[in-house]
Amino acid sequence: MKNYFFYICLSCMLFFISCSQEAKLSTDFLPEEDALNIKITDTFTVNLTTVKDDSLETTTPSKLLLGCYKDPVFGWTRAEFATQILINGNSSMVHPYYAFDGIADSLVVYLALDTVTLPNIYGNVSTPLKINVYKLKKALTTDDVFYSNTNNADYKGDEIIGSATFYPGMQATIAIPLSNELAQDFITRADYYFNVNDELSFQEMFYGLYFAVENTTDNSVIAKISPSMSATKMTLSYIPEGADSVYTYDFLINYNALSFNLFWHDYAGTVIQNAITNPLPDDAAAAYIQAMGGTKVKLEIPNFAKTMSADKNIINKAELIIKTEQKNLTQDDIYPPDNTLAIVGYNSKNQLIIFEEFLKNNAYTGAEYSDGEYRFILTKQLQKMMNQSMTYDFYLISLQRKYNFARSVITTNKNTNPIKLVVTYTQY
C-alpha cells in the first residue's frame, strides 16, 4: 500500500515537472513557421506640447474651491465659488409660535474641508487666507450652465457681508461670521423668508452667497470644501421673544444646492506664458499640466500607425510612462504633483474619444501618481489606431480638473529622464 502511494506521488511530480518544462520551451523546439516573434520596443517618438486648457463646465461640482496660490512655475491662480443656501424643512424655525419674533444672536457660515480626497489644501500653508462673503445679486436656476470663466460681476454683490481669516493646516472648518443686519433680517422678516416650507420659494427671496478671496496677490493656498459634509452649513442663532435661551437654525449647503466654481490664472513672466504663446521648442525638457482650466498637454506619437501597420503586428501591451521633473522644479514639498492624470483623445473630426482602458464602473479614471511617474495602458486604443491607420490627438489633463487644484511638471523626450512608450507586440 505504501509503495502504491509512493508511485502515485512520483507520477504527479513527474507530470508537473514536465508541464513546467513544456511551458519554458523556447521557440527553438517549434517548427520555424509556428514560432512566435515577440518584440519589445521603446523607440517611438512621443512629442509633448503645453497648451491652454478650455473653459470648464463647473455646475454643482462635488467639491468647492476657494483660495489663491502663486508658485514659481505656474504663476498666480485664484479660485472662488457661488452657492445657493437651502432651508431646512425639519427645523423648528419654519413653524414655531416664536418664529416671527426675537433677536438675532449670530449668523455664521461653516465651510468644512474635504476629508475624503486628500490633500484638501494646496500651496503655501504659512500664509493665512483672507475670505470675504457677498450676497448673490442674481438667482441660480436649473436652466443655467455655469463655467469656470463665468463673469463673477454678474453674481457677486457689491457689499461685503462677512469676513474671516483661514489659517491653513490649523483648521478643519472655516467659520465666517456674517452681518448682524442679515441675521436680524431673517428673524424680523421670517414671514417673508419662511412663509412656506418650500426651498424654491426661499431661493426666490434669498439667492445665496458668493465666496471671494481678498489677498489675491499673496502666496497662500486653495482649499477644497466638501458640500457633502454636514459641517458645511449656515447657522442662525437667535433668542425668541420671551425666551431666555439661544436657539439655532441650520441652513443647508449640500449637493442639492446649485453652485459653481470660478478660476483665474495669470502666467505673466512664467515659462507657461511662453509655452502657450509659442509652441514648445524641440529641445524643451518639460511640459506643464494644471487643473482648474489651466493648462493641458497635447501628446503626439508621429508615424505610430504607419510604422506598426507596415508589418503584420498585434500589440500585446502598450504602456506610456510619464515622469515628473526633478524636485527643485516641481517643489514637491509645497506643490506636489497631481494625484491622478487622465488621457482623452480627439479624432480627425474633433470628436471626443473616451478610451476603454480608463472606464471603470461607469467612471472615467486615469493613472495615479506613484514613485515619480504615471503609467497609462493604451493597448486597445493604439491597436485601433494601427488597424484603422488613424491618428488621434491625445491630451494629458488633470482628471478632476473642475474641482482639483493641483498641477504637474512632466518630462519630454528631450529630458535626461524622458517620457517613454513601451510596446510589446507579436509579429506574424
Phi, psi and omega in degrees: 000318179296320179297321180299315179297321179299316182293325178296314179298319180297319180297317180297318180298316179296324180296312181293323178297317181294322178296317180298318179294322180296322181293335183264003181298131178280170181293352177296338182270354182259153173302145185305323184288344181258356185293138177273131182257084182268128182230156176230134178220145173229030185263001179293138177282130176240112181264137180239136177226128177279129180226159176291136178283165179278164171296141184256142172281118187239026181298123177044065178287160180287342176228143177253135184250139182211125176143192178205149171215159179224103180255157187293343181265310188261359179075214190259134180225138180228143178227135176221169179209159176236147181208150169288160171242129184253147176281157180253103184296340181274356184279153178288353183292333188284320189240354189290162182293335184264006189297332187260010179223158175132183182236132179287137178261316179194163175220116187229134173263133178244126179244110182273129177291142180297134179247005183263307182257087181277153001285158179255000170223152185215123178131211185269100186287353182277351182250121178297158182243122178269125184243134175242146181240139179232154170283145173289140179257004181215138182288147172264128182236160181291347177278347183274147170240125187253144182237162184294341178254021176304140179289109184293339179296339179287341186237328185286124178293173185270342188244133174287127180249000178187149179214155176199159175249126179260129179256101185303140178082355183242348183229134175271341179223136177266119179256125183235107177292135177256171189295143176296330179298315178292320179300314181292330179296322177297327180281308184298321182249040180300326179293336177281316182279323190241032183293337174222153179275073188219117181300317183298318179296320179295319181294335176285339178269322183226110189289328182135199186230151175242129182251123185234165179251131181274311184274067187288351178260352180277156180265087182247228183228164165251128182259146179257113184263139180252113175288345183281346181273136182296339179288344175276111187191176171235124186247126175259122175253136186206159177246110180297155178304127177082000180258160178240014179239154178270128177254156179233151176227125181261113167284153184259141169229096185219195183294341179280346179273127176296139181204170173199150177264147175233142183228147174227143177228140174230105183262012183304130177078009181250167177295335180295318181302315179292322183294322183271343177277321179234143176305144180301137178295161184299336183261012179297132185264353183216158174226163196227130181234128179222137178288188177062035179069027181278269180226157173225171183237124175280133184241124181235139176239082186298138175065014181296307182298319181295317182292315184286332182272355178295327175244173177276101184235146171237127181279120176276322179200136175231116183238123177264121182250112183252127185247146179275154180289166184301157188303323184291347176265317182276345182050063185303332182289333180251317183237075182296153178301154178304138180299324185216129172252158178230159174241128172239164182223159174227137179272187184295342178265012180062031177266136181293133178250122175264120184279129184299329182302335187248017176260115179223123180053044178064014177243145179268116182252180180219216179246129180278147178286129180204129176053042174082012183205165173241138180238122179247133172264117184241028187304305185297317185292319180288330175295320177296317178301318182292314183294321185263001183050043181253153177244124177254148169270113179266144175228133172268126183224163168288130189300308184252056193291342179276350173217031175240147186245004190271175175211162181222143171250118185243161184270151176260183179285355177264359180277156177291343176237073196281162169296147181220145170246113181256117183244123172255125185216160179249128178255129185226000000 
